[in-house]
Amino acid sequence: MSDTDTSALVPGQSTARDNGERIGRSQAGHLVLMRRRVVEPGFVVTVDTPQRPELPSEVITTGWAHANAAFDRLMREG
């Protein structure tokens, strides 16, 4: 996703790539990424904010639906 320009993303906006990876800017203005894992099967969803007890800064899962739900949650709450 290094070739994706994130400077144009406004809070609440996300975009998807052809391979299913997603990138967005959360309502609070933080960058949120969902990508496929390289070494093991699954997906990782991250947000560039300090970890809070009520909201993780990273979610690792093998399920596509769970990864999308985590991305959506981090977009709202991250």
N, C-alpha and C positions, 0 to 999 in steps of 0.2 A: 504494500500500500504506500510505499515511499514515493510513488509517482503521482499520488493524489494530492491536489492542492486543497488544503483545509482552510485556507485563509478566507475563502468566500462563504464558508458555512456560517449560517446565523444560528443562534440558539433555537433548538427544537428541530433543526433540519438534519436529515441524514440522506445518504446516497448508498446505493448497492453497486457492486461490481459484477461482472459476468460470472465470476466463480463463486458468487454467493457471499463474499465478504462484505461487511457493512462498515461505514464510518459516518460519524455524526458529531454534532455539537449539542451537548445536553442543555436543558432549560437554564441551568446555572452557568453555561458557557464553557464547560469542560469537554475535552475531546473524548469520544467513546469509540472503541474499535471492536469489531467482531471478526475474527479470522480463524482459518483452519489451523490446527496444530500440525507441526512438521514432523516431529519425532514419533508421536503416538497419535492414534485416531482421536478425533474429537475437535472441539472448538475452544477458543479462549476469548473472553470478553473482558476488556479493560477500560478503565476510566482514569484520566490523568488528574486525580484529586487525592489528597491524603485519605487513607482508609479510616472509616468511621465504624463504630461497633454495629450500627443499625444498617449499614450499607457497605458491602465489600468493594474494594477497588479492582478486584479480579475474580472472574468466575471461570472455572475450567469444567467442561462437560463433554460427554460423548453424544448427547442428543441435540439434534438440530432445533427442535421446538424449544427445548430448555435454553439453548444459546440465544435464540431470538427473543424469548421472554426476558432473559437477563439483559439483553441489549436494550429492549424497550423500557425496562425498569430503570436502568442507568441513565437513559435519555431523559426520563421524567424526573428522577430523584438525584442524579449524579452532579 
